[in-house]
Amino acid sequence: MLLRLFLLFTLVPVVELALLIKIGQHIGALQTIALLLLSGAIGAGLAKHEGLRTWRMIQDDLAHGRIPTDRLIDGLLILLAGALLITPGVITDGIGFALLLPPARRLVRAYLKKRFQSRIVITRLDGFRGRPDDDLIDVEARPQDD
């Protein structure tokens, strides 16, 4: 895991920088900077739109008594997309924009759910159901008149 993080934090910025230099050589430095600013602005607007849409769906799920698991994962992926779009670069912007598109999010969400399904334990509490041999006393309390 430490090796993966090391590669992520060193290799990705180096590749991004190399790509930005190549793009700058082909279209010019100012155009490259303008491209980064434009992608950031469009990404921020799209992230805000998708985030608010997801927030409304979470509220709707809760209002109807449904657990918004898929919507919460979508919210996390939108947050990740926003963080990737803040990071200057071509690869991170591409991944960030992809995560802002609902079809791509569905694919990533399905992958994450499948990957972590064995690690998550879901229990449903319908009330306490102890074993018959438990020392459980059921008591009803009423106020006492003095």
Stockholm file with secondary structure:
# STOCKHOLM 1.0

chainA/1-146         MLLRLFLLFTLVPVVELALLIKIGQHIGALQTIALLLLSGAIGAGLAKHEGLRTWRMIQDDLAHGRIPTDRLIDGLLILLAGALLITPGVITDGIGFALLLPPARRLVRAYLKKRFQSRIVITRLDGFRGRPDDDLIDVEARPQDD
#=GR chainA/1-146 SS CHHHHHHHHHHHHHHHHHHHHHHHHHHCHHHHHHHHHHHHHHHHHHHHHHHHHHHHHHHHHHHTTCCCHHHHHHHHHHHHHHHHHHSCSHHHHHHHHHHHSHHHHHHHHHHHHHHHGGGCCCCCCSSCCCCTTSCCCCCCCCCCCC
#=GC SS_cons         CHHHHHHHHHHHHHHHHHHHHHHHHHHCHHHHHHHHHHHHHHHHHHHHHHHHHHHHHHHHHHHTTCCCHHHHHHHHHHHHHHHHHHSCSHHHHHHHHHHHSHHHHHHHHHHHHHHHGGGCCCCCCSSCCCCTTSCCCCCCCCCCCC
//
